Amino acid sequence: MAHQAHAMLYSVDPSPSPLTGAVAALLMTSGLAISMHFHTTTLMSLGLVLLLLTMYQSSRDIIREGTFQGHHTPPVQKGLRYGMILFITSEVFFFLGFFSAFYHSSLAPTPELGGCSPPTGITTLNPFEVPLLNTAVLLASGVTVTSAHHSIMEGQRKQAIQSLTLTILLGFYFTALQAMEYYEAPFTIADGVYGSTFFVATGFHGLHVIIGSTFFAICLLRQAQYHFTSDHHFGFEAAASYSHSCLMSYDSSFTSLFTDEAS
Amino acid sequence: VYQNVVAVQQMARRSICSSARRQVENKVPQKQKVFQEDNGMPVHLKGGSSDALLYRATMALTVLGVGFTLYELVKASFPQKKD
């Protein structure tokens, strides 16, 4: 019995990716410190290049192990699902930290802020303009991703490709709108605790939308190349779970960070 | 002029049609054969010579990067006094 269970699992081949990834992290962090003192971004950029190379090669290898070598049996997929759930949970806690920072300063505003929230002197964004549009865009992308999922499960190749493409385009539209909002905003990250919490929270969120769009772009390429089958498409499900959690975090931001009167 | 417009429209329609007909071929069975070949190669090199090239380039950057980092950190640790 034990032998049978083990035959359904597999050990990966030795890989250089953990080492190259760790060195990339070393280069990026040291590079960031060096760039702040000596105004040179060479080390940090080198780290970024190494990170991208590592990401490409390690995900290429995982696709080879799953799709081409057949190692992603049901028990293995279960493990991958657990892993993705744990990772997404850690991301949720990451965002909870930034929300805590916002509420810490906004629920009991200090005299230095004018004793009110939003603080004196801050002209907030109207939540019912671009923020509301952005909410709608992300919700729409949730619909298109669900449509893509059902198309994949039904074996409808063309429809899946169309829905996935639309999802990615909606993600890009969100990013473009957010970039415009950042440019036009009447306050900056340097404008007290409000500016800090607003731009750090929405900034990290925006980065996660970009990550989600990239993940879906890879899924689109894989769907076009026949990698996904109607009952085995975990890579797509991982991307969808990640993006849904990103969408939830924006909805929470929308109801807290964007209010234009004291919360 | 009208005949030219019609001609351009016909050309556009033809090129769109032919690109729509260009299907992506399912190469998964070929890939499965390559990556399941019993040649003892680890998965990160099993795809052929382009894998080896990319691996060498990445490893070179890794080694160079560690060296460069140590150099920059040592340099930063001993600041030069400005005269």
HADDOCK unambig.tbl for C-alpha pairs under 7 A between the chains (distance, minus, plus):
assign (segid A and resid 13 and name CA) (segid B and resid 42 and name CA) 5.62 0.50 0.50
assign (segid A and resid 13 and name CA) (segid B and resid 43 and name CA) 6.47 0.50 0.50
assign (segid A and resid 15 and name CA) (segid B and resid 44 and name CA) 6.75 0.50 0.50
assign (segid A and resid 20 and name CA) (segid B and resid 62 and name CA) 5.97 0.50 0.50
assign (segid A and resid 23 and name CA) (segid B and resid 62 and name CA) 6.32 0.50 0.50
assign (segid A and resid 23 and name CA) (segid B and resid 66 and name CA) 6.91 0.50 0.50
assign (segid A and resid 27 and name CA) (segid B and resid 65 and name CA) 6.65 0.50 0.50
assign (segid A and resid 27 and name CA) (segid B and resid 69 and name CA) 6.48 0.50 0.50
assign (segid A and resid 30 and name CA) (segid B and resid 69 and name CA) 6.94 0.50 0.50
assign (segid A and resid 50 and name CA) (segid B and resid 58 and name CA) 6.75 0.50 0.50
assign (segid A and resid 50 and name CA) (segid B and resid 61 and name CA) 6.99 0.50 0.50
assign (segid A and resid 53 and name CA) (segid B and resid 58 and name CA) 6.79 0.50 0.50
assign (segid A and resid 61 and name CA) (segid B and resid 43 and name CA) 6.18 0.50 0.50
assign (segid A and resid 61 and name CA) (segid B and resid 44 and name CA) 5.83 0.50 0.50
assign (segid A and resid 68 and name CA) (segid B and resid 31 and name CA) 6.04 0.50 0.50
assign (segid A and resid 68 and name CA) (segid B and resid 32 and name CA) 4.27 0.50 0.50
assign (segid A and resid 68 and name CA) (segid B and resid 35 and name CA) 6.15 0.50 0.50
assign (segid A and resid 69 and name CA) (segid B and resid 32 and name CA) 6.15 0.50 0.50
assign (segid A and resid 69 and name CA) (segid B and resid 35 and name CA) 6.15 0.50 0.50
assign (segid A and resid 69 and name CA) (segid B and resid 36 and name CA) 5.77 0.50 0.50
assign (segid A and resid 225 and name CA) (segid B and resid 24 and name CA) 6.87 0.50 0.50
assign (segid A and resid 225 and name CA) (segid B and resid 26 and name CA) 6.17 0.50 0.50
assign (segid A and resid 226 and name CA) (segid B and resid 26 and name CA) 5.91 0.50 0.50
assign (segid A and resid 226 and name CA) (segid B and resid 28 and name CA) 6.85 0.50 0.50
assign (segid A and resid 227 and name CA) (segid B and resid 28 and name CA) 6.86 0.50 0.50
